[in-house]
Amino acid sequence: MARNKYPEQTLEMILQVSARLFTENGFDKTSLQDIINELGMSKGAIYHHFSSKEDILAAVMEQQFNHAARVLDNLIKRSKAANAREKLVYILEVLIVDDELHSMDKVLVTQIKNPQFVVTGIQESVNRNAPTIAQLIIDGTKDGSLTTEFPAECAEVFMLLVNIWINPFLFNRTRESTVSRLRFLQHMMRTLGVDIVNDSLIQKIADRHSDTGAYNKNG
């Protein structure tokens, strides 16, 4: 068999097809053979890049994280607002309703009990996303729309709580108890001088979790 002259294109095809199958059929119900059949490639072509289905999912999620970071950067560059607080509030609302950014959410909930997955989510929140949010908070302290001496810490706590602690699937919560925790987050951020969680954002986050079927309906 001739050597593949375009390994980057092959890798991209694997990730695109795998992401689609994971989303349509679920991660657990998608086998490595399903991916191979859909691609029409040999097993060797797949194993050249990945040793397991879990490795493919990790690569898909890394691609998703990178895409989210680019979207956030673009929003920051093009968004217009009277001050940094209004800009940050707007950006958060746009991000939570972006269907493309959340296209893998239903896949992720199947992996939420995987410790490595949870740790990766925590690291992404703190290392990749929080510094960007922190810079916006710093801008807010400069223009007077936000008041805190701890912008980096506030950003990290916000990202950890909204992505991990608020997650109803991780803690087997109902919509009502999830909204209650979002209200607490709203109160806490206001107390810290970073009033960025408005009622509209709470509603949108609660609805997003509903879309993924994350709530415990019997609680």
C-alpha positions as CSV (number, residue, x, y, z in Angstrom):
1,M,0.0,0.0,0.0
2,A,1.4,3.4,-0.9
3,R,2.4,5.7,2.0
4,N,-0.1,8.4,2.8
5,K,1.3,11.7,1.5
6,Y,-1.2,13.8,3.4
7,P,-1.2,12.6,7.1
8,E,-2.7,15.9,8.3
9,Q,-5.7,15.5,6.0
10,T,-6.2,12.0,7.2
11,L,-6.0,13.0,10.8
12,E,-8.6,15.8,10.2
13,M,-10.9,13.3,8.5
14,I,-10.7,10.9,11.4
15,L,-11.5,13.6,13.9
16,Q,-14.4,15.0,11.8
17,V,-16.0,11.6,11.2
18,S,-15.5,10.5,14.8
19,A,-17.0,13.7,16.2
20,R,-20.1,13.2,14.1
21,L,-20.5,9.5,15.0
22,F,-20.0,10.3,18.7
23,T,-22.6,13.0,18.5
24,E,-25.1,11.0,16.5
25,N,-24.8,7.6,18.1
26,G,-23.1,8.3,21.4
27,F,-19.6,7.6,22.4
28,D,-20.4,4.2,24.0
29,K,-22.4,3.0,21.0
30,T,-19.7,4.0,18.5
31,S,-17.0,1.4,18.0
32,L,-13.6,1.8,16.5
33,Q,-14.8,-0.4,13.7
34,D,-17.7,1.9,13.1
35,I,-15.3,4.8,12.6
36,I,-13.1,2.7,10.3
37,N,-16.1,1.6,8.2
38,E,-17.4,5.2,7.9
39,L,-14.0,6.5,6.8
40,G,-13.4,3.6,4.4
41,M,-9.8,3.4,5.6
42,S,-7.7,0.5,6.8
43,K,-7.2,-0.2,10.4
44,G,-3.6,0.6,9.9
45,A,-4.4,4.1,8.8
46,I,-6.4,4.7,12.0
47,Y,-3.8,3.0,14.3
48,H,-1.1,5.1,12.8
49,H,-2.7,8.1,14.6
50,F,-4.6,6.6,17.5
51,S,-4.4,3.5,19.6
52,S,-8.0,3.5,20.9
53,K,-11.4,5.1,20.7
54,E,-10.6,7.0,23.9
55,D,-7.5,8.5,22.3
56,I,-9.7,9.7,19.4
57,L,-12.2,11.3,21.9
58,A,-9.3,13.1,23.6
59,A,-8.1,14.5,20.3
60,V,-11.7,15.6,19.3
61,M,-12.0,17.4,22.7
62,E,-8.6,19.1,22.3
63,Q,-9.8,20.3,18.9
64,Q,-13.0,21.5,20.5
65,F,-11.1,23.4,23.2
66,N,-8.9,25.1,20.6
67,H,-11.9,26.1,18.6
68,A,-13.6,27.6,21.7
69,A,-10.5,29.5,22.5
70,R,-10.5,31.0,19.0
71,V,-14.1,31.9,19.3
72,L,-13.5,33.7,22.6
73,D,-10.6,35.6,21.2
74,N,-12.6,36.7,18.2
75,L,-15.5,37.8,20.4
76,I,-13.2,39.9,22.5
77,K,-11.7,41.6,19.4
78,R,-15.0,42.4,17.7
79,S,-17.4,43.0,20.5
80,K,-18.4,46.6,21.3
81,A,-19.6,47.7,24.7
82,A,-19.7,50.7,26.9
83,N,-17.3,49.1,29.4
84,A,-15.5,45.8,30.1
85,R,-18.2,44.5,32.4
86,E,-20.9,44.8,29.7
87,K,-18.5,43.3,27.2
88,L,-17.8,40.3,29.4
89,V,-21.5,39.8,30.2
90,Y,-22.3,39.9,26.4
91,I,-19.5,37.4,25.6
92,L,-20.6,34.9,28.3
93,E,-24.2,34.9,26.9
94,V,-23.0,34.5,23.3
95,L,-20.8,31.5,24.3
96,I,-23.5,29.7,26.2
97,V,-26.0,29.8,23.3
98,D,-23.5,28.9,20.6
99,D,-24.7,25.5,19.4
100,E,-21.4,24.7,17.6
101,L,-19.4,25.2,20.7
102,H,-21.7,22.8,22.6
103,S,-22.1,20.2,19.8
104,M,-20.2,17.7,21.9
105,D,-22.0,18.3,25.2
106,K,-24.1,15.1,25.0
107,V,-21.0,13.1,24.4
108,L,-19.2,14.7,27.3
109,V,-21.9,13.8,29.8
110,T,-21.2,10.1,29.1
111,Q,-17.6,10.7,30.2
112,I,-18.3,12.8,33.2
113,K,-17.6,10.0,35.7
114,N,-14.1,9.4,34.1
115,P,-11.7,11.0,36.6
116,Q,-9.2,11.9,33.9
117,F,-11.9,13.7,31.9
118,V,-12.9,15.7,35.0
119,V,-9.3,16.7,35.7
120,T,-8.8,17.7,32.1
121,G,-11.9,19.9,32.3
122,I,-10.6,21.6,35.5
123,Q,-7.2,22.2,33.9
124,E,-8.8,23.7,30.8
125,S,-10.9,26.0,32.9
126,V,-8.0,27.3,34.9
127,N,-5.1,27.2,32.4
128,R,-6.6,28.1,29.1
129,N,-9.9,30.1,29.7
130,A,-9.5,31.8,33.1
131,P,-6.5,34.1,32.0
132,T,-8.6,35.5,29.2
133,I,-11.5,36.2,31.5
134,A,-9.1,37.7,34.0
135,Q,-7.8,40.2,31.5
136,L,-11.3,41.4,30.9
137,I,-11.8,41.7,34.6
138,I,-8.6,43.8,34.8
139,D,-9.9,46.0,32.0
140,G,-13.1,46.4,34.1
141,T,-11.1,47.5,37.1
142,K,-9.4,50.1,35.0
143,D,-12.6,51.6,33.5
144,G,-14.4,51.3,36.9
145,S,-17.1,48.8,35.8
146,L,-15.7,46.1,38.0
147,T,-14.0,46.3,41.4
148,T,-11.7,43.6,42.7
149,E,-8.1,43.3,43.8
150,F,-8.0,39.6,42.7
151,P,-8.9,39.4,39.0
152,A,-7.0,36.2,38.3
153,E,-8.5,34.5,41.3
154,C,-12.0,35.6,40.6
155,A,-11.7,34.4,37.0
156,E,-10.4,31.0,38.1
157,V,-13.1,30.5,40.7
158,F,-15.8,31.6,38.3
159,M,-14.7,29.1,35.6
160,L,-14.3,26.3,38.1
161,L,-17.8,26.8,39.6
162,V,-19.7,27.4,36.4
163,N,-18.0,24.5,34.5
164,I,-17.6,21.9,37.3
165,W,-19.6,22.7,40.5
166,I,-22.7,24.0,38.7
167,N,-22.8,20.9,36.4
168,P,-26.0,19.0,37.4
169,F,-24.9,15.7,35.7
170,L,-21.7,15.6,37.8
171,F,-23.6,16.0,41.0
172,N,-26.9,14.4,40.1
173,R,-29.0,17.6,40.6
174,T,-32.4,18.9,39.5
175,R,-32.9,22.0,37.5
176,E,-34.2,23.8,40.6
177,S,-31.1,23.0,42.7
178,T,-28.9,24.0,39.7
179,V,-30.6,27.4,39.4
180,S,-30.2,27.8,43.1
181,R,-26.4,27.4,42.8
182,L,-26.3,29.7,39.8
183,R,-28.1,32.3,42.0
184,F,-25.4,31.7,44.7
185,L,-22.7,32.2,42.0
186,Q,-24.4,35.5,41.0
187,H,-24.4,36.7,44.6
188,M,-20.8,35.6,45.2
189,M,-19.5,37.3,42.1
190,R,-21.3,40.5,43.0
191,T,-19.9,40.4,46.5
192,L,-16.4,40.0,45.0
193,G,-16.9,43.1,42.8
194,V,-17.3,41.1,39.6
195,D,-21.0,41.5,38.7
196,I,-21.0,39.4,35.5
197,V,-23.8,36.8,36.2
198,N,-27.1,38.3,35.2
199,D,-30.5,36.7,35.2
200,S,-30.4,36.1,31.5
201,L,-27.1,34.2,31.7
202,I,-28.6,32.0,34.5
203,Q,-31.6,31.2,32.3
204,K,-29.4,30.3,29.4
205,I,-27.1,28.1,31.4
206,A,-30.0,26.3,32.9
207,D,-31.6,25.8,29.5
208,R,-28.3,24.5,28.1
209,H,-28.1,21.8,30.7
210,S,-31.7,20.9,30.0
211,D,-30.8,20.4,26.3
212,T,-28.1,17.8,27.2
213,G,-30.5,15.9,29.6
214,A,-28.2,16.5,32.5
215,Y,-30.9,17.1,35.2
216,N,-32.0,14.5,37.7
217,K,-35.7,14.6,37.1
218,N,-36.6,12.5,40.2
219,G,-34.7,14.6,42.7
